[in-house]
Amino acid sequence: MAELRVNPTRMELKKVQARYVTARRGHKLLKDKRDELMKKFLEVVRENKELRERVETSLARVHGSFSIASATASPQMLKEALILPKKEGKLEVSYRNVMSVTVPVFSLQVLSEGGADGYNYGMAFTSGELDTAAWELNSILEDMVKLAELEKTAQMLAEEIEKTRRRVNALEYIMMPRYLETIKTIKMKLEENERGNTTRLMKVKDMMLAQQMQQAQTHAADEVSSSSI
């Protein structure tokens, strides 16, 4: 792991240690965020799975009814019967915050209904299968809007989980080890400098002691010479 390029001083050591503490705190917060995001994501996925199964079952029934209606009626008659929509509506989009992720909330507002009986075509020349298919589609409309909301929410949560996971891994496997390696290197260099200073001080002390001893011996020799004279 490559270390940071900094001067091996005590001030830089304190700065790197402060960065490491901040990285550890951020790593813990991001891990907690990732875990909560995963919890929310699984809740959305479970709800989405149940709703999707229900919608797909209803769509399968609708397809079967339309297939029978298509087999018993002419394409021109079906086109004329279904040329006008049964309802008119507006899809409104609002937003909510889920663990710092802004996800959409879809709501369907019905502006106008069809005829009084709920169908926009006469029933004299249409089959009951067509009525069943139209009624089934109308009944799952809100579920389909909710399914779209859950699908988009799950997609956005998955993207945020991936981003958070990359940040956690970057802190855990790159930044934090790099800070630790830099701290270790700075400490080793500081200890090496301290040992060098201690060695130099000991050498200076030995030199001073040797100089003092030499001066004492010289002084003693001078006194002996003076007394002999």
Short mmCIF file of the C-alpha atoms (twelve columns), coordinates in Angstrom:
data_MODEL
# 
_entry.id   MODEL 
# 
loop_
_atom_site.group_PDB 
_atom_site.id 
_atom_site.type_symbol 
_atom_site.label_atom_id 
_atom_site.label_alt_id 
_atom_site.label_comp_id 
_atom_site.label_asym_id 
_atom_site.label_seq_id 
_atom_site.Cartn_x 
_atom_site.Cartn_y 
_atom_site.Cartn_z 
_atom_site.pdbx_PDB_model_num 
ATOM 1   C CA . MET A 1   0.000   0.000   0.000   1 
ATOM 2   C CA . ALA A 2   1.466   3.332   -1.069  1 
ATOM 3   C CA . GLU A 3   1.778   5.851   1.715   1 
ATOM 4   C CA . LEU A 4   1.122   9.561   1.615   1 
ATOM 5   C CA . ARG A 5   3.999   11.855  0.755   1 
ATOM 6   C CA . VAL A 6   4.339   14.147  3.767   1 
ATOM 7   C CA . ASN A 7   7.191   15.585  5.784   1 
ATOM 8   C CA . PRO A 8   8.068   13.326  8.749   1 
ATOM 9   C CA . THR A 9   7.312   15.927  11.424  1 
ATOM 10  C CA . ARG A 10  5.187   15.774  14.542  1 
ATOM 11  C CA . MET A 11  2.762   18.322  13.110  1 
ATOM 12  C CA . GLU A 12  2.210   16.210  9.996   1 
ATOM 13  C CA . LEU A 13  1.821   13.156  12.214  1 
ATOM 14  C CA . LYS A 14  -1.013  14.863  14.118  1 
ATOM 15  C CA . LYS A 15  -2.678  15.870  10.838  1 
ATOM 16  C CA . VAL A 16  -2.543  12.336  9.430   1 
ATOM 17  C CA . GLN A 17  -3.816  10.881  12.706  1 
ATOM 18  C CA . ALA A 18  -6.745  13.331  12.623  1 
ATOM 19  C CA . ARG A 19  -7.500  12.271  9.040   1 
ATOM 20  C CA . TYR A 20  -7.421  8.636   10.066  1 
ATOM 21  C CA . VAL A 21  -9.864  9.266   12.922  1 
ATOM 22  C CA . THR A 22  -12.187 11.102  10.512  1 
ATOM 23  C CA . ALA A 23  -11.913 8.267   7.991   1 
ATOM 24  C CA . ARG A 24  -12.812 5.702   10.665  1 
ATOM 25  C CA . ARG A 25  -15.827 7.736   11.723  1 
ATOM 26  C CA . GLY A 26  -16.930 8.168   8.112   1 
ATOM 27  C CA . HIS A 27  -16.393 4.457   7.458   1 
ATOM 28  C CA . LYS A 28  -18.692 3.533   10.349  1 
ATOM 29  C CA . LEU A 29  -21.379 5.995   9.260   1 
ATOM 30  C CA . LEU A 30  -21.252 4.749   5.666   1 
ATOM 31  C CA . LYS A 31  -21.474 1.124   6.804   1 
ATOM 32  C CA . ASP A 32  -24.537 1.960   8.907   1 
ATOM 33  C CA . LYS A 33  -26.050 3.790   5.931   1 
ATOM 34  C CA . ARG A 34  -25.328 0.836   3.645   1 
ATOM 35  C CA . ASP A 35  -26.977 -1.588  6.082   1 
ATOM 36  C CA . GLU A 36  -30.077 0.603   6.402   1 
ATOM 37  C CA . LEU A 37  -30.251 1.003   2.627   1 
ATOM 38  C CA . MET A 38  -30.077 -2.762  2.227   1 
ATOM 39  C CA . LYS A 39  -32.900 -3.160  4.747   1 
ATOM 40  C CA . LYS A 40  -35.084 -0.644  2.887   1 
ATOM 41  C CA . PHE A 41  -34.139 -2.182  -0.462  1 
ATOM 42  C CA . LEU A 42  -35.180 -5.663  0.648   1 
ATOM 43  C CA . GLU A 43  -38.499 -4.320  1.943   1 
ATOM 44  C CA . VAL A 44  -39.172 -2.641  -1.404  1 
ATOM 45  C CA . VAL A 45  -38.122 -5.756  -3.326  1 
ATOM 46  C CA . ARG A 46  -40.444 -7.992  -1.279  1 
ATOM 47  C CA . GLU A 47  -43.357 -5.613  -1.813  1 
ATOM 48  C CA . ASN A 48  -42.492 -5.313  -5.494  1 
ATOM 49  C CA . LYS A 49  -42.370 -9.106  -5.874  1 
ATOM 50  C CA . GLU A 50  -45.814 -9.590  -4.322  1 
ATOM 51  C CA . LEU A 51  -47.346 -6.797  -6.391  1 
ATOM 52  C CA . ARG A 52  -45.679 -7.974  -9.612  1 
ATOM 53  C CA . GLU A 53  -47.014 -11.505 -9.145  1 
ATOM 54  C CA . ARG A 54  -50.517 -10.133 -8.607  1 
ATOM 55  C CA . VAL A 55  -50.314 -7.843  -11.648 1 
ATOM 56  C CA . GLU A 56  -48.847 -10.538 -13.882 1 
ATOM 57  C CA . THR A 57  -51.599 -12.960 -12.835 1 
ATOM 58  C CA . SER A 58  -54.230 -10.350 -13.684 1 
ATOM 59  C CA . LEU A 59  -52.540 -9.538  -17.004 1 
ATOM 60  C CA . ALA A 60  -52.504 -13.226 -17.871 1 
ATOM 61  C CA . ARG A 61  -56.274 -13.367 -17.294 1 
ATOM 62  C CA . VAL A 62  -56.722 -10.202 -19.374 1 
ATOM 63  C CA . HIS A 63  -54.687 -11.723 -22.202 1 
ATOM 64  C CA . GLY A 64  -56.754 -14.872 -22.099 1 
ATOM 65  C CA . SER A 65  -60.022 -12.935 -22.199 1 
ATOM 66  C CA . PHE A 66  -58.788 -10.761 -25.073 1 
ATOM 67  C CA . SER A 67  -57.659 -13.848 -26.967 1 
ATOM 68  C CA . ILE A 68  -61.117 -15.364 -26.673 1 
ATOM 69  C CA . ALA A 69  -62.744 -12.039 -27.573 1 
ATOM 70  C CA . SER A 70  -60.479 -11.717 -30.617 1 
ATOM 71  C CA . ALA A 71  -61.391 -15.229 -31.717 1 
ATOM 72  C CA . THR A 72  -65.133 -14.638 -31.462 1 
ATOM 73  C CA . ALA A 73  -65.269 -11.119 -32.912 1 
ATOM 74  C CA . SER A 74  -63.872 -9.393  -35.969 1 
ATOM 75  C CA . PRO A 75  -60.837 -7.096  -35.644 1 
ATOM 76  C CA . GLN A 76  -62.898 -4.175  -37.011 1 
ATOM 77  C CA . MET A 77  -65.520 -4.624  -34.299 1 
ATOM 78  C CA . LEU A 78  -62.882 -4.744  -31.549 1 
ATOM 79  C CA . LYS A 79  -61.191 -1.642  -32.935 1 
ATOM 80  C CA . GLU A 80  -64.475 0.274   -32.987 1 
ATOM 81  C CA . ALA A 81  -65.339 -0.880  -29.466 1 
ATOM 82  C CA . LEU A 82  -62.005 0.135   -27.979 1 
ATOM 83  C CA . ILE A 83  -61.257 3.234   -30.035 1 
ATOM 84  C CA . LEU A 84  -62.235 5.575   -27.192 1 
ATOM 85  C CA . PRO A 85  -60.637 5.359   -23.726 1 
ATOM 86  C CA . LYS A 86  -62.749 4.391   -20.782 1 
ATOM 87  C CA . LYS A 87  -61.032 6.874   -18.492 1 
ATOM 88  C CA . GLU A 88  -58.975 9.988   -18.681 1 
ATOM 89  C CA . GLY A 89  -56.457 10.655  -15.946 1 
ATOM 90  C CA . LYS A 90  -53.336 12.488  -14.939 1 
ATOM 91  C CA . LEU A 91  -50.260 10.984  -13.363 1 
ATOM 92  C CA . GLU A 92  -48.837 13.197  -10.626 1 
ATOM 93  C CA . VAL A 93  -45.278 12.724  -9.362  1 
ATOM 94  C CA . SER A 94  -44.065 13.805  -5.939  1 
ATOM 95  C CA . TYR A 95  -40.905 12.844  -4.089  1 
ATOM 96  C CA . ARG A 96  -39.888 11.511  -0.694  1 
ATOM 97  C CA . ASN A 97  -36.565 10.959  1.015   1 
ATOM 98  C CA . VAL A 98  -35.406 7.444   1.870   1 
ATOM 99  C CA . MET A 99  -31.985 7.399   3.572   1 
ATOM 100 C CA . SER A 100 -30.850 10.514  1.655   1 
ATOM 101 C CA . VAL A 101 -32.208 9.047   -1.619  1 
ATOM 102 C CA . THR A 102 -34.955 11.049  -3.319  1 
ATOM 103 C CA . VAL A 103 -37.425 8.523   -4.741  1 
ATOM 104 C CA . PRO A 104 -40.603 9.258   -6.733  1 
ATOM 105 C CA . VAL A 105 -44.169 8.752   -5.551  1 
ATOM 106 C CA . PHE A 106 -46.723 8.238   -8.331  1 
ATOM 107 C CA . SER A 107 -50.392 9.035   -7.865  1 
ATOM 108 C CA . LEU A 108 -53.089 8.597   -10.503 1 
ATOM 109 C CA . GLN A 109 -55.818 11.215  -10.618 1 
ATOM 110 C CA . VAL A 110 -58.885 10.233  -12.646 1 
ATOM 111 C CA . LEU A 111 -60.227 13.254  -14.541 1 
ATOM 112 C CA . SER A 112 -63.220 11.623  -16.212 1 
ATOM 113 C CA . GLU A 113 -64.927 8.228   -16.200 1 
ATOM 114 C CA . GLY A 114 -66.428 6.381   -19.132 1 
ATOM 115 C CA . GLY A 115 -70.090 5.752   -19.606 1 
ATOM 116 C CA . ALA A 116 -72.559 5.196   -16.820 1 
ATOM 117 C CA . ASP A 117 -72.025 1.466   -16.936 1 
ATOM 118 C CA . GLY A 118 -68.247 1.862   -17.037 1 
ATOM 119 C CA . TYR A 119 -67.877 0.910   -20.698 1 
ATOM 120 C CA . ASN A 120 -67.536 3.117   -23.767 1 
ATOM 121 C CA . TYR A 121 -69.075 0.676   -26.194 1 
ATOM 122 C CA . GLY A 122 -72.408 -0.957  -26.656 1 
ATOM 123 C CA . MET A 123 -72.803 -4.521  -25.534 1 
ATOM 124 C CA . ALA A 124 -75.031 -5.725  -28.338 1 
ATOM 125 C CA . PHE A 125 -72.214 -6.930  -30.553 1 
ATOM 126 C CA . THR A 126 -69.424 -7.555  -28.001 1 
ATOM 127 C CA . SER A 127 -68.673 -10.656 -25.999 1 
ATOM 128 C CA . GLY A 128 -68.517 -11.085 -22.266 1 
ATOM 129 C CA . GLU A 129 -64.804 -11.887 -22.510 1 
ATOM 130 C CA . LEU A 130 -64.140 -8.358  -23.787 1 
ATOM 131 C CA . ASP A 131 -66.105 -6.914  -20.876 1 
ATOM 132 C CA . THR A 132 -64.124 -9.069  -18.451 1 
ATOM 133 C CA . ALA A 133 -60.807 -8.016  -19.967 1 
ATOM 134 C CA . ALA A 134 -61.724 -4.313  -19.841 1 
ATOM 135 C CA . TRP A 135 -62.919 -4.590  -16.242 1 
ATOM 136 C CA . GLU A 136 -59.753 -6.489  -15.223 1 
ATOM 137 C CA . LEU A 137 -57.487 -3.884  -16.810 1 
ATOM 138 C CA . ASN A 138 -59.380 -1.113  -15.056 1 
ATOM 139 C CA . SER A 139 -59.046 -2.881  -11.690 1 
ATOM 140 C CA . ILE A 140 -55.239 -3.284  -11.904 1 
ATOM 141 C CA . LEU A 141 -54.515 0.247   -13.153 1 
ATOM 142 C CA . GLU A 142 -53.562 1.569   -9.716  1 
ATOM 143 C CA . ASP A 143 -51.488 -1.543  -9.029  1 
ATOM 144 C CA . MET A 144 -49.542 -0.986  -12.241 1 
ATOM 145 C CA . VAL A 145 -48.817 2.628   -11.247 1 
ATOM 146 C CA . LYS A 146 -47.686 1.440   -7.797  1 
ATOM 147 C CA . LEU A 147 -45.544 -1.239  -9.429  1 
ATOM 148 C CA . ALA A 148 -43.801 1.392   -11.560 1 
ATOM 149 C CA . GLU A 149 -43.126 3.424   -8.402  1 
ATOM 150 C CA . LEU A 150 -41.632 0.402   -6.602  1 
ATOM 151 C CA . GLU A 151 -39.525 -0.554  -9.615  1 
ATOM 152 C CA . LYS A 152 -38.021 2.952   -9.820  1 
ATOM 153 C CA . THR A 153 -37.483 3.090   -6.052  1 
ATOM 154 C CA . ALA A 154 -35.692 -0.257  -6.069  1 
ATOM 155 C CA . GLN A 155 -33.484 0.867   -8.973  1 
ATOM 156 C CA . MET A 156 -32.490 4.122   -7.243  1 
ATOM 157 C CA . LEU A 157 -31.828 2.376   -3.922  1 
ATOM 158 C CA . ALA A 158 -29.670 -0.218  -5.679  1 
ATOM 159 C CA . GLU A 159 -27.607 2.530   -7.328  1 
ATOM 160 C CA . GLU A 160 -27.134 4.300   -3.974  1 
ATOM 161 C CA . ILE A 161 -26.156 1.020   -2.295  1 
ATOM 162 C CA . GLU A 162 -23.517 0.439   -4.952  1 
ATOM 163 C CA . LYS A 163 -22.120 3.968   -4.519  1 
ATOM 164 C CA . THR A 164 -22.045 3.572   -0.737  1 
ATOM 165 C CA . ARG A 165 -20.399 0.165   -1.016  1 
ATOM 166 C CA . ARG A 166 -17.636 1.588   -3.215  1 
ATOM 167 C CA . ARG A 167 -17.035 4.403   -0.723  1 
ATOM 168 C CA . VAL A 168 -16.891 1.963   2.186   1 
ATOM 169 C CA . ASN A 169 -14.414 -0.248  0.329   1 
ATOM 170 C CA . ALA A 170 -12.302 2.763   -0.670  1 
ATOM 171 C CA . LEU A 171 -12.057 3.871   2.956   1 
ATOM 172 C CA . GLU A 172 -11.527 0.361   4.335   1 
ATOM 173 C CA . TYR A 173 -9.022  -0.972  1.805   1 
ATOM 174 C CA . ILE A 174 -7.304  2.150   0.446   1 
ATOM 175 C CA . MET A 175 -7.512  5.300   2.542   1 
ATOM 176 C CA . MET A 176 -7.374  3.873   6.084   1 
ATOM 177 C CA . PRO A 177 -4.456  1.479   5.380   1 
ATOM 178 C CA . ARG A 178 -2.667  4.332   3.613   1 
ATOM 179 C CA . TYR A 179 -3.082  6.584   6.642   1 
ATOM 180 C CA . LEU A 180 -1.892  3.811   8.977   1 
ATOM 181 C CA . GLU A 181 1.154   3.148   6.811   1 
ATOM 182 C CA . THR A 182 1.967   6.856   6.719   1 
ATOM 183 C CA . ILE A 183 1.593   7.145   10.501  1 
ATOM 184 C CA . LYS A 184 3.858   4.142   10.970  1 
ATOM 185 C CA . THR A 185 6.482   5.567   8.600   1 
ATOM 186 C CA . ILE A 186 6.445   8.997   10.254  1 
ATOM 187 C CA . LYS A 187 6.798   7.433   13.707  1 
ATOM 188 C CA . MET A 188 9.716   5.298   12.525  1 
ATOM 189 C CA . LYS A 189 11.466  8.333   11.037  1 
ATOM 190 C CA . LEU A 190 10.833  10.392  14.165  1 
ATOM 191 C CA . GLU A 191 12.221  7.581   16.351  1 
ATOM 192 C CA . GLU A 192 15.210  7.278   14.021  1 
ATOM 193 C CA . ASN A 193 15.840  11.024  14.266  1 
ATOM 194 C CA . GLU A 194 15.486  10.837  18.043  1 
ATOM 195 C CA . ARG A 195 17.985  7.997   18.239  1 
ATOM 196 C CA . GLY A 196 20.348  9.967   16.013  1 
ATOM 197 C CA . ASN A 197 20.008  13.011  18.250  1 
ATOM 198 C CA . THR A 198 20.593  10.879  21.338  1 
ATOM 199 C CA . THR A 199 23.709  9.358   19.744  1 
ATOM 200 C CA . ARG A 200 25.037  12.787  18.828  1 
ATOM 201 C CA . LEU A 201 24.394  14.085  22.344  1 
ATOM 202 C CA . MET A 202 26.214  11.082  23.816  1 
ATOM 203 C CA . LYS A 203 29.174  11.679  21.493  1 
ATOM 204 C CA . VAL A 204 29.244  15.366  22.430  1 
ATOM 205 C CA . LYS A 205 29.101  14.408  26.093  1 
ATOM 206 C CA . ASP A 206 31.973  11.935  25.663  1 
ATOM 207 C CA . MET A 207 33.992  14.574  23.821  1 
ATOM 208 C CA . MET A 208 33.340  17.094  26.589  1 
ATOM 209 C CA . LEU A 209 34.317  14.569  29.272  1 
ATOM 210 C CA . ALA A 210 37.478  13.688  27.343  1 
ATOM 211 C CA . GLN A 211 38.308  17.368  26.979  1 
ATOM 212 C CA . GLN A 212 37.719  17.959  30.696  1 
ATOM 213 C CA . MET A 213 39.917  14.981  31.596  1 
ATOM 214 C CA . GLN A 214 42.642  16.231  29.276  1 
ATOM 215 C CA . GLN A 215 42.431  19.684  30.794  1 
ATOM 216 C CA . ALA A 216 42.617  18.185  34.290  1 
ATOM 217 C CA . GLN A 217 45.645  16.102  33.365  1 
ATOM 218 C CA . THR A 218 47.343  19.139  31.828  1 
ATOM 219 C CA . HIS A 219 46.568  21.189  34.908  1 
ATOM 220 C CA . ALA A 220 47.940  18.460  37.172  1 
ATOM 221 C CA . ALA A 221 51.089  18.174  35.095  1 
ATOM 222 C CA . ASP A 222 51.598  21.926  35.298  1 
ATOM 223 C CA . GLU A 223 51.255  21.835  39.076  1 
ATOM 224 C CA . VAL A 224 53.801  19.012  39.344  1 
ATOM 225 C CA . SER A 225 56.227  20.942  37.183  1 
ATOM 226 C CA . SER A 226 55.769  24.059  39.281  1 
ATOM 227 C CA . SER A 227 56.363  22.201  42.565  1 
ATOM 228 C CA . SER A 228 59.525  20.546  41.216  1 
ATOM 229 C CA . ILE A 229 61.041  23.911  40.346  1 
# 
